[in-house]
Amino acid sequence: MRDLAFLAFLLALFGLGLRRPFLLVLVYVYIDIVAPQRLTYYLLNALQISLVAVALAVGGWLIADAKRDVRVAPRQIMIALLLVYCGLTTMAADFPLEARDKWDWVWKALAFAAFLPLTLRTRLRIEALLLVMVLSASSIIIVGGIKTLASGGGYGQLNLMVDNNSGLYEGSTISTVAIAIIPLIAWLARHQTVFPADWRVKGFAIALGFACLLIPVGTSTRTGLVCIALLALLSLRLVKRRLLYLSALAALALVAVPFLPATFTARMSTIGSYQADESASTRVAVWKWTWEFAQHNPLGGGFDAYRQNRIVYDLKDKGATGDQPKLASDQGRAYHSAYFEMLGEQGWPGLGLWLLIMVGGLLRMEVLRRRYRTGEQAWAGSLAAALQSAQLVYLLGAAFIAIAFQPFIYMLIGAQIGLDTYLARRRAEAVPRGFARPAQPAARHLTA
């Protein structure tokens, strides 16, 4: 019955997309985030619905969408270059079969990120994209929040509708994404024009924001906790009475501590003593191995190059006489960091290109945030700030999770580029044709 419900829902979405081709883009976003084929038993598993959706989305844009004012941003070109480079490293990968498995979904994420801004020609489309992204992620987050309230959760114990621990259904990943979208939820509650901005929208936004904060608790992920701390700091630039804000946060944290599950507080207590925790100790050891690997393989080893690592690490064992040194060994341990993931798989060129894409987004959003602080387009400045905050939270979380190619963040980058190019078109349209911009005054030279 669940299979039939999902199938009917998707068919309805595809049907609407035939009348409004941009909706097909949103259908692909929903499928890529929620992965409904993983929530069913047979029907959707037997169909390549993701491939069908992206083919229809691109086809609909080619056939029906206006292209007279299409702009290609520098970061779209960078994403295309990263796509080509990853393809080259895949052909020369140390583990060809495993590398092709990862390439099968990475190229789709990169290609769609480069394509997405071409479709974001209006404010309404940008809002619709962000709404679908947030609501699709919320279908996972709300389930996790309810289960956290019911059971308290636990590391590796919170079932987010599927048993397969990958994509957004992985604990640390969904924790990072849940905290990252809180600024977007707040922006949508204040500025979106798709739904009436009444008590129902604001009430849902508050409840969803609370559910987002529950996800790191339910998954007991340290990554989620540091992301919450960063988001609290980033929020300082939006409040006028900062001392009062910080005092309220401290009071709220003190009140919340007694209600937190023991599994969460026990795991958070290991943040300051990574050597006593096997998970954290292996991460540091893998990072050291990856750094040394890059010295001998500056172009990287292709996807899943970590499979060849052999690590030995010092794990302090709490015994009767205190911390005792204990040597442990392991092999084939994953990177547990997007930065080292890029370095080990794509080498220095890939890491450099990836960082350019990320830093470029932060800088462009800062420019837009300052340019559109007031006036009719103040919504754009506020959105730029929300997108920037979301990306900063991702970049912090990515330091501890191998999510360099997580499709959700590339959709976020696509939204950034779409906002940037949309505003550039609006500025160009504001200048009458045949009207020359005034020349800049000549610099005045000071004489002694």
LOTI-24446 format. One record per atom (N, C-alpha, C): residue in one letter; x, y, z. Coordinates in steps of 0.001 Angstrom, whole numbers, plus 500000, padded with zeros to 6 digits. Layout:
N
AXYZ/...
***
This chain:
448
M500825498791500000/M500000500000500000/M500863501263500000/R501965501228500784/R502856502388500818/R503489502635499457/D503823501534498756/D504382501672497403/D503409502393496480/L502147502014496557/L501139502630495692/L500947504106496028/A501013504436497321/A500854505833497733/A501993506692497198/F503223506193497321/F504372506935496801/F504293507065495284/L503903505986494619/L503814506012493163/L502762507011492701/A501598507018493354/A500541507960492980/A500988509403493216/F501685509635494323/F502176510978494637/F503158511460493577/L504091510596493189/L505080510986492179/L504445511184490813/L503492510343490460/L502805510521489180/L502049511847489143/A501459512221490269/A500761513518490339/A501749514666490147/L502934514551490767/L503955515594490610/L504437515683489166/F504677514533488557/F505101514536487146/F504009515127486262/G502743514814486572/G501644515367485787/G501586516882485868/L501787517431487082/L501826518888487233/L503012519484486479/G504118518736486467/G505309519217485772/G505139519319484271/L504242518534483718/L504003518613482278/L503327519937481912/R502609520535482856/R501972521832482615/R502889522983483004/R503697522797484044/R504654523802484500/R506023523132484579/P506812523205483505/P508076522452483436/P509026522676484603/F509015523867485211/F509928524093486339/F509628523159487506/L508372522730487618/L508030521805488694/L508783520488488575/L509193520136487361/L509975518911487182/L511339519029487850/V511882520239487888/V513130520476488616/V512917520202490095/L511787520659490622/L511485520456492031/L511202518989492343/V510626518286491383/V510396516844491571/V511721516120491747/Y512704516479490913/Y514025515845491042/Y514654516181492395/V514493517433492851/V515033517832494154/V514425516970495252/Y513116516782495205/Y512442515948496201/Y512963514516496166/I513071513955494975/I513525512561494848/I514952512404495340/D515817513379495030/D517224513267495397/D517420513407496903/I516589514203497562/I516736514403499001/I516079513280499792/V514826512986499485/V514061512006500269/V514373510572499856/A514725510373498582/A514973509025498046/A513789508101498332/P512601508412497791/P511421507590498095/P511575506138497663/Q512455505891496681/Q512667504512496245/Q513254503648497366/R513902504288498347/R514446503551499485/R513388503310500562/L512256503989500444/L511188503849501432/L510117502867500986/T510279502328499784/T509290501388499255/T509898500004499128/Y509040499034498859/Y509501497654498804/Y509899497207497400/Y509123497612496406/Y509431497087495068/Y509211498095493944/L508027498694493872/L507632499456492681/L508653500499492267/L509013501397493179/L509942502472492828/L511377501971492729/N511691500870493420/N513029500291493308/N513279499734491915/A512207499351491245/A512350498754489909/A512440499820488818/L512253501100489185/L512267502181488203/L513415503139488485/Q514009503679487432/Q515054504692487579/Q514389506064487665/I513672506302488778/I512882507525488864/I513758508772488918/S514939508664489503/S515833509816489562/S516301510214488166/L516649509221487367/L517090509491485987/L515948510054485155/V514753509498485339/V513579509993484613/V513303511450484979/A513386511763486281/A513080513110486752/A514066514133486203/V515367513815486241/V516354514790485767/V516279514956484253/A515970513866483536/A515826513963482081/A514637514859481719/L513524514697482434/L512358515535482178/L512616516990482568/A513363517191483675/A513653518554484129/A514500519302483098/V515554518656482624/V516424519292481626/V515676519465480305/G514917518438479918/G514154518523478675/G513115519628478717/G512423519751479869/G511435520811480010/G512052522188479913/W513244522348480490/W513939523648480400/W514357523948478963/L514871522935478278/L515320523148476898/L514167523512475967/I513019522890476197/I511891523070475279/I511040524281475625/A510738524460476906/A509690525418477273/A510170526671477995/D511384526678478535/D511803527810479347/D512474528888478507/A512273530161478894/A512919531275478202/A514408531286478527/K515216531629477528/K516664531606477710/K517324532907477271/R516505533929477039/R517064535173476518/R517960535885477532/D517716535671478812/D518504536365479824/D519320535399480678/V519669534262480111/V520450533266480842/V521852533807481125/R522295533654482352/R523639534048482756/R524349532838483341/V525592532663482976/V526412531586483530/V527423532211484481/A527364531823485747/A528233532394486766/A529571531658486808/P530620532328487287/P531937531676487381/P531901530378488182/R531087530337489229/R531061529101490032/R530402527949489293/Q529512528234488379/Q528982527150487547/Q530081526538486692/I530945527373486184/I532082526877485392/I533018526061486285/M533239526527487512/M534095525776488439/M533499524408488748/I532194524363488955/I531537523079489230/I531681522142488037/A531543522687486821/A531723521875485616/A533160521367485524/L534135522220485868/L535543521793485850/L535790520702486883/L535177520842488079/L535324519802489101/L534715518493488621/L533599518577487912/L532963517388487350/L533904516681486374/V534524517447485495/V535457516862484521/V536664516258485224/Y537192516983486202/Y538372516496486915/Y538065515196487664/C536908515133488316/C536527513904489019/C536374512740488040/G535874513041486841/G535778511998485828/G537143511453485441/L538128512340485339/L539484511910484988/L540109511078486102/T539923511507487361/T540491510726488465/T539782509385488627/T538525509331488226/T537800508054488289/T538388507050487302/M538763507513486121/M539347506621485119/M540704506087485556/A541397506839486423/A542719506405486884/A542700506036488363/A541532505681488890/A541378505444490325/A542131504199490785/D542566504227492030/D543253503068492617/D542309501885492797/F541016502175492977/F540003501133493108/F538919501396492065/P539117500939490849/P538235501316489726/P536766500981489940/L536463499785490430/L535066499382490575/L534358500214491637/E535001500379492791/E534398501170493862/E534273502637493451/A535273503126492721/A535246504522492281/A534076504770491331/R533787503816490464/R532663503991489524/R531330504015490259/D531228503241491340/D529982503251492125/D529715504643492697/K530747505282493226/K530563506628493777/K530372507653492664/W531082507468491556/W530956508379490416/W529529508399489880/D528820507272489988/D527464507175489450/D526513508195490057/W526758508583491322/W525877509589491924/W526548510955492069/V527878510975492121/V528578512258492248/V528387513110491000/W528486512506489829/W528390513317488609/W526993513926488482/K525978513201488974/K524617513743488919/K524487514968489826/A525085514880491020/A525013516004491955/A525706517234491386/L526882517044490785/L527631518173490231/L526951518734488983/A526506517850488097/A525855518310486864/A524570519065487174/F523797518564488138/F522540519238488485/F522822520590489141/A523889520672489942/A524242521944490576/A524627522986489539/A525305522566488474/A525668523500487411/A524456523906486581/F523491523006486453/F522295523273485654/F521254524085486414/L521097523837487712/L520015524403488509/L519888525926488400/P520981526704488509/P520823528171488449/P520216528679487143/L520348527917486068/L519779528343484784/L518259528428484848/T517667527668485741/T516196527634485854/T515646528652486847/L516517529242487675/L516064530129488752/L516010531569488253/R515029531854487420/R514933533155486750/R514078534158487497/T513337533728488516/T512450534627489253/T512576534380490754/R512112535355491512/R512101535195492967/R511225534023493372/L510087533871492710/L509167532787493050/L509839531430492883/R510621531286491830/R511301530002491613/R512354529746492693/I513064530785493093/I514057530628494156/I513368530213495451/E512257530877495756/E511495530517496956/E510985529081496870/A510468528696495720/A509918527344495557/A511012526296495751/L512194526556495210/L513300525620495391/L513635525455496867/L513778526568497585/L514130526501498999/L513032525827499807/L511780526089499461/L510671525433500153/L510720523921499984/V510931523477498754/V510970522032498496/V512173521399499184/M513319522079499166/M514496521556499852/M514239521398501345/V513700522453501961/V513456522426503403/V512378521402503761/L511278521384503008/L510193520452503316/L510589518998503060/S511413518779502030/S511885517411501771/S512778516931502912/A513696517782503336/A514548517410504478/A513710517265505745/S512663518083505880/S511836518021507090/S511073516710507206/S510822516042506072/S510140514746506144/S510983513729506913/I512296513908506893/I513203513058507677/I513355513622509087/I513492514944509165/I513764515602510452/I512588515469511413/I511373515627510905/I510194515530511779/I510066514128512366/V510298513122511536/V510270511735512031/V511317511548513122/G512530512056512865/G513592511936513867/G513266512683515144/G512653513868515017/G512299514634516196/G511255513928517046/I510245513360516402/I509196512635517138/I509787511424517854/K510651510686517165/K511258509504517786/K512196509896518922/T512856511051518806/T513719511523519890/T512899511834521130/L511762512518520949/L510896512828522085/L510322511559522719/A510085510549521879/A509466509316522383/A510462508399523076/S511696508318522537/S512641507324523050/S513973507889523514/G514287509121523146/G515581509689523509/G516656509423522487/G516431508447521612/G517395508157520557/G518665507526521088/G519781507849520441/G521074507259520789/G521929507130519555/Y523242507110519724/Y524147507060518581/Y523959505763517804/G523571505886516532/G523350504718515695/G522056503985515987/Q521204504544516846/Q519977503853517251/Q518709504519516735/L518791505783516300/L517613506498515846/L517311506113514401/N516248505350514208/N515883504899512871/N515114506002512146/L515697506491511059/L515085507587510294/L514367507041509067/M513470506113509282/M512590505522508261/M513259504426507437/V514597504410507344/V515269503360506580/V516409502794507418/D516805501566507120/D517917500940507822/D519255501259507156/N519211501707505900/N520433502023505167/N520992503348505663/N522165503308506289/N522762504477506928/N523599505280505933/S522931505902504966/S523647506681503958/S522821507882503545/G523455508821502830/G522763510027502408/G522313510842503611/L521157511479503514/L520642512264504635/L520128511394505769/Y520088510098505566/Y519624509204506624/Y520755508813507570/E521971509300507321/E523096509064508229/E523059510108509334/G523329509705510573/G523119510552511732/G523844511892511699/S525153511881511463/S525917513127511464/S525525514017510295/T525222513408509163/T524848514192507982/T523523514904508195/I522511514190508679/I521209514825508891/I521295515842510026/S522178515628510995/S522363516614512056/S522912517913511496/T523907517801510618/T524498518992509999/T523476519722509141/V522768518975508315/V521776519585507425/V520633520195508232/A520199519534509288/A519092520045510107/A519436521402510716/I520653521541511213/I521056522821511802/I521298523856510700/A521820523415509562/A522121524336508464/A520861524987507895/I519738524272507898/I518534524836507273/I517726525710508221/I518109525799509483/I517360526652510414/I517315528106509941/P518431528700509459/P518328530069508928/P517380530168507731/L517326529122506909/L516410529124505765/L514960529025506228/I514720528231507269/I513365528128507823/I512918529490508336/A513811530178509054/A513475531501509589/A513203532491508457/W514013532416507386/W513808533333506261/W512472533052505568/L512179531802505344/L510923531443504682/L509719531878505508/A509811531761506825/A508693532168507678/A508425533667507580/R509469534439507307/R509334535903507268/R509096536460505865/H509716535845504846/H509767536509503542/H509114535747502389/Q508858534445502536/Q508326533700501391/Q506933534210501025/T506608534093499744/T505321534598499236/T504441533488498673/V504865532237498809/V504086531120498277/V502849530871499140/F503019530896500461/F501919530695501404/F501663531995502163/P500446532195502637/P500169533389503462/P501020533365504726/A501630534487505051/A502507534563506227/A501667534725507491/D500855533713507815/D499980533788508980/D500525532923510114/W499705532743511155/W500146531999512336/W500453530541512033/R499811529978510996/R500062528573510677/R501473528371510136/V501884529261509229/V503238529169508675/V504277529399509763/K504074530433510572/K505041530739511621/K505066529644512688/G503894529096513004/G503847528008513975/G504582526771513477/F504367526447512200/F505069525293511628/F506572525531511605/A506990526771511281/A508419527091511233/A509062526926512602/I508369527388513654/I508912527244515009/I509018525769515394/A507978524994515087/A507990523565515414/A509074522834514633/L509259523205513359/L510285522550512547/L511672522926513046/G511864524185513427/G513153524587513986/G513481523807515249/F512473523586516094/F512675522787517312/F513037521348516954/A512361520790515947/A512677519423515508/A514115519347514989/C514559520392514300/C515943520418513801/C516940520360514959/L516638521089516041/L517523521075517211/L517493519729517925/L516403518995517777/L516304517680518422/L517134516610517707/I517404516813516408/I518101515780515643/I519486515467516210/P520345516466516512/P521632516118517130/P521486515403518462/V520401515687519188/V520157514998520452/V519776513543520194/G518860513338519259/G518404511986518962/G519471511113518356/T520340511714517541/T521415510936516912/T522674510885517768/S522716511709518834/S523888511779519735/S525173512027518963/T525122512965518047/T526295513270517225/T526971514541517722/R528266514446517953/R529037515611518393/R529080516671517303/T529041516241516048/T529038517194514939/T527845518138515037/G526683517593515362/G525496518418515480/G525618519449516581/L526273519092517689/L526420520030518802/L527300521217518412/V528423520959517747/V529305522069517349/V528625522925516278/C527775522312515453/C527026523094514465/C526023524031515134/I525386523552516204/I524467524407516962/I525225525586517559/A526415525329518100/A527224526398518691/A527590527443517642/L527969526984516455/L528319527936515391/L527109528754514968/L525965528111514819/L524760528829514410/L524385529884515447/A524576529569516730/A524288530549517785/A525192531769517649/L526452531543517309/L527381532661517118/L527021533473515877/L526654532790514795/L526294533493513569/L525039534344513759/S524175533919514657/S522938534662514895/S523183535991515586/L524378536175516128/L524689537420516825/L524585538632515906/R524878538443514617/R524846539589513710/R523414540024513377/L522440539235513780/L521042539565513487/L520317540185514674/V520928540122515858/V520254540631517053/V520876541958517473/K520070542818518070/K520542544127518509/K521093544070519933/R520411543349520814/R520864543251522203/R521614541937522387/R522880541975522044/R523664540731522021/R523896540156523407/L524126541003524381/L524362540500525736/L523124539781526258/L521965540371526023/L520717539732526435/L520515538414525699/Y520868538389524406/Y520738537173523592/Y521631536064524137/L522894536394524441/L523823535386524961/L523380534888526327/S522846535791527150/S522357535382528472/S521166534431528351/A520295534734527378/A519132533863527166/A519569532482526680/L520570532448525799/L521076531156525310/L521682530337526444/A522463530998527293/A523084530291528418/A522027529749529369/A521011530560529637/A519933530111530538/A519170528946529930/L518915529027528634/L518195527952527952/L518993526652527984/A520317526763527787/A521163525567527819/A521139524932529204/L521212525755530256/L521192525222531624/L519869524534531939/V518783525111531451/V517465524516531687/V517313523208530918/A517906523137529713/A517723521961528857/A518545520759529304/V519701521008529955/V520611519912530310/V519929518787531091/P519133519067532129/P518509517963532890/P517560517107532061/F517052517653530960/F516091516907530141/F516763516110529023/L518068516282528847/L518772515575527777/L518967514114528153/P518851513196527184/P519065511775527489/P520505511497527894/A520690510493528732/A522021510166529240/A522963509774528108/T522432509118527062/T523285508709525949/T523899509919525249/F523140511017525179/F523638512238524535/F524724512896525372/T524477513110526666/T525455513772527525/T526736512953527662/A526601511621527684/A527789510776527786/A528659510898526551/R528032510936525384/R528809511038524149/R529410512435523999/M528680513466524392/M529213514824524275/M530400515040525199/S530457514291526287/S531562514451527241/S532893514011526658/T532885513293525527/T534127512819524906/T534729513842523945/I534066514998523756/I534574515983522802/I535967516465523193/G536195516695524476/G537486517233524909/G538559516184525101/S538252514894524942/S539250513834525151/S539159512819524031/Y539555513242522828/Y539373512390521660/Y540181511100521735/Q541339511123522494/Q542191509936522529/Q541540508789523298/A540541509111524117/A539848508056524857/A538667507509524089/D538418508055522904/D537288507615522094/D537811507015520798/E537433505771520522/E537987505074519360/E537595505746518056/S536342506206517945/S535880506837516721/S536710508077516408/A536909508946517420/A537677510172517207/A539148509866516952/S539702508878517649/S541116508543517478/S541405508034516071/T540520507211515530/T540735506705514174/T540624507818513140/R539769508798513396/R539658509920512460/R540978510666512354/V541565510985513500/V542836511703513489/V543910510882512787/A543921509584513032/A544913508720512391/A544709508667510875/V543460508608510433/V543165508590508996/V543553509915508351/W543324511021509051/W543700512331508505/W545219512415508313/K545965511877509283/K547432511875509149/K547852511010507967/W547214509854507820/W547539508973506689/W547223509670505365/T546076510351505284/T545672511018504050/T546657512124503687/W547111512866504681/W548092513930504431/W549372513350503827/E549858512250504401/E551065511606503874/E550816511006502495/F549624510464502288/F549267509897500986/F549300510971499903/A548813512177500238/A548779513267499265/A550177513762498905/Q551128513587499824/Q552498514006499503/Q553082513165498374/H552703511900498309/H553201510998497263/H552235510884496085/N550989511287496299/N549976511222495237/N549258512571495161/P549919513598494655/P549341514951494671/P548068515089493842/L547825514168492913/L546612514225492098/L545506513344492656/G545739512752493830/G544722511939494472/G544704510505493971/G543926509686494648/G543825508274494285/G542467507890493738/G541618508878493438/G540282508571492949/G539328508259494092/F538059508118493749/F537051507845494767/F537385506575495547/D537112506627496851/D537321505502497775/D538780505085497891/A539697506028497701/A541124505710497844/A541477505348499282/Y540610505687500233/Y540875505377501640/Y540961503876501896/R540439503071500996/R540394501620501206/R541781501009501368/Q542807501713500953/Q544162501171501036/Q544889501600502309/N544223502373503185/N544971502863504348/N545170501771505385/R546275501893506091/R546622501037507223/R547050501976508336/I546323502003509436/I546605502978510485/I546860502297511819/V547720502921512601/V547980502529513985/V547807503784514822/Y547014503712515876/Y546725504893516671/Y546798504567518155/D547021505613518938/D547154505485520386/D545800505753521027/L545223504748521645/L543919504869522287/L544104504733523792/K543843505820524512/K543989505781525960/K542855504977526579/D543228504008527427/D542246503130528061/D542114503522529529/K540897503883529942/K540676504281531326/K540619503038532214/G541694502809532933/G541748501663533826/G541707502093535281/A542044501152536158/A541990501450537588/A543036502481537979/T544139502531537257/T545230503459537585/T545224504686536689/G544104504938536027/G544017506124535170/G544168505759533708/D544397506770532873/D544536506551531431/D545798505756531138/Q545628504644530440/Q546750503800530059/Q546890503803528535/P548113503975528010/P548285503951526551/P547941502573525986/K547276502582524873/K546873501329524245/K546956501498522736/L547826500745522082/L547966500823520638/L546904499969519965/A546285500531518944/A545275499806518174/A545557500013516698/S545072499126515866/S545305499225514419/S543992498987513687/D543958499488512455/D542768499328511633/D543177499534510184/Q542275499240509283/Q542551499448507866/Q541249499738507129/G541402500424506007/G540252500759505182/G539246501652505875/R539723502558506740/R538830503462507462/R538499504674506596/A537241505079506595/A536797506214505778/A537401507518506308/Y537337508557505490/Y538007509822505807/Y537385510557506993/H536081510537507128/H535379511263508184/H535700512758508148/S535906513281506959/S536109514718506773/S536031515015505284/A535229516003504918/A535107516367503508/A536417516920502965/Y537159517615503810/Y538416518221503364/Y539448517142503034/F539571516158503915/F540515515070503647/F539966514110502594/E538650514029502491/E538039513256501409/E538477513816500055/M538374515147499903/M538791515779498655/M540290515620498428/L541072515787499483/L542522515685499339/L542947514279498944/G542381513270499599/G542780511897499306/G542276511396497965/E541056511815497578/E540458511301496345/E540800512136495127/Q540791513461495274/Q540985514345494122/Q542304515112494181/G543076514900495226/G544387515532495312/G544295517030495545/W545434517690495423/W545490519132495659/W544685519931494638/P544689519573493348/P543863520334492391/P542375520254492722/G541895519064493064/G540480518903493389/G540101519632494659/L540958519527495686/L540695520232496937/L540684521740496707/G541644522238495924/G541703523668495648/G540476524161494912/L540013523397493931/L538826523793493168/L537586523761494048/W537475522741494877/W536341522627495797/W536305523792496777/L537474524157497314/L537545525278498246/L537208526595497553/L537612526761496308/L537263527965495548/L535750528097495408/I535088526981495125/I533622526991495000/I532981527394496321/M533486526827497406/M532901527112498718/M533178528540499165/V534432528966499101/V534788530317499534/V534132531359498635/G534049531054497331/G533374531966496411/G531933532205496809/G531255531166497272/G529870531314497714/G529755532197498946/L530654531992499911/L530630532811501123/L530855534286500791/L531811534561499904/L532118535952499547/L530974536604498781/R530399535881497826/R529298536461497048/R528072536718497924/M527782535832498851/M526643536060499740/M526902537240500670/E528151537447501062/E528471538603501888/E528280539900501106/V528669539892499832/V528455541066498980/V526969541384498869/L526160540354498610/L524718540571498469/L524082540969499797/R524556540394500879/R524009540736502199/R524186542216502491/R525343542743502152/R525618544156502429/R524938545072501412/R524851544619500175/R524275545465499129/R522768545645499301/Y522094544613499806/Y520632544655499898/Y520165544616501357/R520766545442502172/R520365545494503578/R518997546142503763/T518704547140502949/T517453547886503077/T516803548045501710/G515596548591501700/G514902548850500448/G513955547740500062/E513453547829498835/E512476546858498348/E513039545449498264/Q514341545340498043/Q514954544021497900/Q515729543603499145/A515301544096500295/A515936543684501550/A515770542182501783/W514696541608501194/W514509540154501307/W515704539404500740/A516318539963499669/A517460539303499033/A518685539335499942/G518912540473500616/G520025540546501548/G519854539586502708/S518610539483503199/S518320538544504284/S518509537106503828/L518096536804502590/L518280535451502062/L519750535135501871/A520527536097501388/A521963535885501224/A522614535547502566/A522188536252503630/A522719535964504962/A522342534552505414/A521097534130505132/A520648532788505515/A521414531715504754/L521610531932503451/L522361530966502643/L523819530901503084/Q524379532042503450/Q525762532071503926/Q525894531314505248/S524965531560506164/S524996530860507452/S524842529359507265/A523928528964506377/A523730527533506108/A525005526903505574/Q525704527607504685/Q526934527056504121/Q528042526981505166/L528133527984506043/L529146527956507100/L528919526779508051/V527663526524508389/V527357525368509242/V527766524081508531/Y527462523991507230/Y527865522813506465/Y529376522648506483/L530111523730506246/L531571523646506177/L532172523216507508/L531546523611508608/L532019523134509909/L531694521660510089/G530451521280509811/G530089519870509932/G530907518990509015/A531244519511507827/A532001518735506848/A533415518437507318/A533891519160508344/A535222518870508880/A535263517516509569/F534082516981509902/F534027515719510646/F533229514627509930/I532742514930508719/I531992513946507934/I532447514038506485/A532527512911505805/A532939512893504396/A531737513198503508/I531352514479503454/I530174514890502672/I530555515968501658/A531733515805501060/A532180516794500072/A531262516843498866/F530601515725498555/F529738515661497376/F528274515446497744/Q527894515784498978/Q526503515637499399/Q525601516476498487/P524639515854497789/P523800516606496839/P523074517795497448/F522684517700498712/F521922518791499330/F522719520091499317/I524015520028499642/I524806521258499684/I524991521821498292/Y525050520964497273/Y525202521486495915/Y523908522130495428/M522775521667495920/M521518522378495639/M521537523742496321/L522080523791497534/L522202525061498244/L523098526023497472/I524196525508496939/I525086526333496123/I524372526794494857/G523579525898494263/G522795526283493093/G521833527413493414/A521230527372494618/A520335528453495042/A521107529755495218/Q522316529670495755/Q523161530862495893/Q523442531496494532/I523857530671493590/I524177531176492252/I522924531734491588/G521794531033491763/G520541531503491184/G520139532864491725/L520288533061493036/L519983534361493634/L520908535437493089/D522180535122492985/D523176536078492495/D522879536497491056/T522616535524490184/T522361535850488775/T521016536550488595/Y520030536185489417/Y518724536860489352/Y518867538342489699/L519600538620490769/L519789540016491171/L520623540780490144/A521574540099489516/A522365540752488462/A521469541133487287/R520507540277486938/R519566540607485864/R518697541797486252/R518262541807487510/R517428542917487964/R518194544235487915/R519464544200488276/R520263545431488206/R520438545887486768/A520636544923485858/A520799545273484453/A519509545842483876/E518365545289484281/E517074545771483782/E516746547161484313/A517328547502485461/A517052548813486055/A517732549949485312/V518730549621484482/V519432550638483695/V518749550755482344/P518147551894481987/P517462552041480694/P518411551798479532/R517857551234478445/R518664550984477258/R519163552291476668/G520385552286476243/G520987553470475655/G521487554453476689/F521301554097477970/F521752554993479031/F523129554537479482/A524087555402479342/A525449555058479718/A525646555325481205/R526326554421481855/R526616554628483269/R527575555812483418/P527397556626484437/P528295557768484627/P529719557309484872/A530654558047484284/A532066557696484457/A532481557985485883/Q533409557181486379/Q533904557368487727/Q534773558630487762/P534649559450488782/P535477560655488879/P536948560306488973/A537759561135488365/A539203560863488400/A539730561021489823/A540723560204490131/A541297560251491474/A542038561561491682/R541879562102492862/R542572563349493174/R543931563032493796/H544956563625493241/H546291563364493735/H546671564408494778/L547156563952495902/L547568564871496954/L549030565260496744/T549298566512496908/T550671566994496775/T551191567443498123/A552464567303498280/A553070567677499563/A553021569179499743/
***
